Amino acid sequence: MDRIDFRSDTVSWPTPEMREAMANAVVGDDVYGEDPTVNELEALAAEKTGMEAALFVASGTMGNLLGILSHAGRGDAAIVGKDAHTYRYEAGGMAVLGGIMPTVLPTDEFGRMDLERVETAVSPQDPHFPITRLILVENSYGSKHGYPLPPSYFSDMKTIADRHGLALHMDGARLFNAAVAQGIDARQITQHVDSVSICLSKGLCAPVGSVLCGSKELIAKAHRNRKLVGGGMRQAGILAAAGLISLTTMVDRLHEDHEHAHMLAQGLAQIPGVVIDPQNVKTNLVFFHISEAVDITAVEIGDQMREKANIWAGDTGQKSFRAVTHYWIGEDEVQLYLDTLRHILERTIL
Ligand SMILES: *Cc1c(COP(=O)(O)O)cnc(C)c1O
C-alpha cells in the first residue's frame, strides 16, 4: 500500500497527465532563452499574477532569494515577519548571499505585521542605520494556519512602501491557495506587490519548480542572479511542462484540498484529547495539538499512525502536528487519519 502522507503538500507526486507532458515536452537550452516550454510557462505565470515578466527557478527558496537580491543589496535592510519563511526557513540566504539585514517584526495570529510598526521600522536617513529597501510579505501565511490574507492588507502595506520608496516582495508559495480560499483572482492580491514567487510543486503537484514574477527590469536582474547562484538550467522544459499543467488545471481544484482540510479539522475537534479551532483552517494546512493531560508524545503517535495505517501524520513538536491536504489525499484518507488517531488516543486516555 502506498504511504498516506500528510506531512506537507511538497510530498505530492506529479499527476499521470504531468508525467505524460514531461515525456513529450519540446525543449531547448533555457540558459540561451531557447526552451519554448519554459518560455510558455513564464508567460503564463506572468499573466496569472498580472506581472510583466517571469523567471522559472528551481525552488521557492530560490524564487524568494532572487527576488530579494534583485530589490536590495549589501548594507540594505528588509522588513520581515519573525516567522516568515523568507526569514526562518531559507538558510539565512538574504544575509549570507546578499549581505542584507533582516529587520524582524512580530506577527499576529494570522501572520500580519502591525502597519504602524512597519512604518517605524523603516530606518531614518542616518549613517548609523542600514538602508531599508524592502518589505517581505507572505500569502498564504505558512506558519500561522496557512491563513489567506486579504488584498486590503497588502494594499495598506503598499501605501507604506510607496511612502518610503521601498519595494514589496511576496512569498506566494501558496498564493493560489490564498486566492481560492477567498474566492478571488490571484491578481487581486498581487496587484499590490512588486514581485511574487509562486510554487508549482506544492498543492499544484509539479515535481519541481517555482516562478518569480515581476517587472521586466526586475526579472532581468533576477536572470543574472539566477546564473550567479547556479540556477541556470538547460532543457528545463521537461520540468516546465508539468508546471504548465499546474497553472492550467490544478489551481481550480485547490478548493477540494481546502474542503478536505476543513473536514479533517472538524473531525479532529470531535476527538477527545485533541485541541484545535477548526475556524482557523481556511486553506490546506491543519495545525493542532494533543492536550497536555494526555500521556503520549506526538512522535509516539506518529510512529503508531505509520505502523497501523501507513499514515505519515506530520508531528512537529512535543505535542503538536501539522497535517496538510493535497491532490493525493481524498475523503477516505481523511477518514482513515481520524479513525486511526481516535483509536490511539482512546487507548491512551483509558
Ligand atoms: C515551501 C515554501 C517556500 C519555498 O520552499 P522550497 O522548498 O524552497 O520550494 C517558501 N515559502 C513558503 C511559505 C513555503 O511554504
PDBQT file of the ligand as one rigid body, heavy atoms in Angstrom, charges set to zero:
ROOT
HETATM    1  C1  LIG A 401       7.558  25.822   0.624  1.00  0.00    +0.000 C 
HETATM    2  C2  LIG A 401       7.651  27.251   0.886  1.00  0.00    +0.000 A 
HETATM    3  C3  LIG A 401       8.647  28.033   0.290  1.00  0.00    +0.000 A 
HETATM    4  C4  LIG A 401       9.706  27.516  -0.648  1.00  0.00    +0.000 C 
HETATM    5  O1  LIG A 401      10.089  26.238  -0.464  1.00  0.00    +0.000 OA
HETATM    6  P1  LIG A 401      11.030  25.372  -1.395  1.00  0.00    +0.000 P 
HETATM    7  O2  LIG A 401      11.077  24.106  -0.658  1.00  0.00    +0.000 OA
HETATM    8  O3  LIG A 401      12.325  26.073  -1.483  1.00  0.00    +0.000 OA
HETATM    9  O4  LIG A 401      10.388  25.253  -2.731  1.00  0.00    +0.000 OA
HETATM   10  C5  LIG A 401       8.643  29.385   0.565  1.00  0.00    +0.000 A 
HETATM   11  N1  LIG A 401       7.718  29.934   1.367  1.00  0.00    +0.000 NA
HETATM   12  C6  LIG A 401       6.738  29.223   1.933  1.00  0.00    +0.000 A 
HETATM   13  C7  LIG A 401       5.717  29.910   2.774  1.00  0.00    +0.000 C 
HETATM   14  C8  LIG A 401       6.677  27.856   1.723  1.00  0.00    +0.000 A 
HETATM   15  O5  LIG A 401       5.709  27.149   2.301  1.00  0.00    +0.000 OA
ENDROOT
TORSDOF 0
